[in-house]
Amino acid sequence: MARKKRRIRRSVESGDVQMTAMIDVVFQLLVYFIVTIQPVDVIAHLDVFRPSPEAKQEQLQTPPKMIRIQIFQDGFTINDRAVGLREMETLLARLAAIDTKQTIMIMATAHSKHEALVQVLDLCAKNGLQNLSVISTN
Amino acid sequence: MKKPREEGGVNMTPMIDVVFQLIIFFVCTVELERQAIDESIRLSMAPHGPAVEVKDPREVVIEVDDRGRISIARNYMSDTVLRNLLRNVVANHGQTTPVIIRAAGGTRHEDVRKVMDAAAYAGLWKVSFAAIKEVAQ
């Protein structure tokens, strides 16, 4: 009986792979990766239309049906009315309820911040407006 | 006693080798991908914007930092160089190549305009702005 036990133990000891050490290493790797991994932000892509350089002159005469949003260094106007971001949101929601296919012309001045443009594009995306043209003005 | 053991047991060593090789390969490729974009650019927030689902392999990512410097994969260039580069892109991949502008929130519009004009000049019309939809926890 005692002899049998001894034999079994020896056969385990002479096994090919030492699992304990491997599991240790794998756990170390796992912990290392969990600690070092950096979560990635979800990125959105806001599509815009841009007038081609040849059509630049024509674009300046604006048909009355478009919604014109202007972005200045210190604020926005929508159809020549100065509004805040909150007010613009409600106005755009109302306009989008009529028709989401209408053209929105976004005119940004040279010194306005890109962030303001993204804010306007985000509001348009929120209300499902798709025809967004970005025009740069001086 | 020894012979039947060798026949029955699976040899783990090559498998472990392969798994480690795979791990190293993925770690290296993730690092390379991360180096291609400028992490210092602080994008603006667009919580309602459409999330990126399909990635076009042809897409050109142009970065503009808040000082107005234009770069592609951390290579800084002037707008005339960008214009020529985009013309090459059109020659190789066609006009439907998407252009993604990663501009910092504090960038002035005139600097972003340079990039948009270069794209329009080359005939690229699929222009979109990258923004953060959801901040990672």
Interface residues (C-beta under 8 A of the other chain):
Chain A: R7 S11 S14 G15 D16 V17 M22 L29 Q38 P39 V40 D41 V42 I43 A44 H45 L46 D47 V48 F49 R50 P51 S52 P53 I71 A108 T109 A110 H111 S112 K113 H114 E115 L117 V118 Q119 L121 D122 L123 A125 K126 V134 S136
Chain B: M1 K2 R5 E6 G9 N11 M12 T13 I16 I23 L43 S44 M45 A46 P47 H48 G49 P50 A51 V52 V64 I100 A103 A104 G105 G106 T107 R108 H109 E110 D111 V112 R113 M116 D117 A119 A120 Y121 G123 W125 K126 V127 S128 F129 A130 A131 I132 K133 E134 V135 A136 Q137
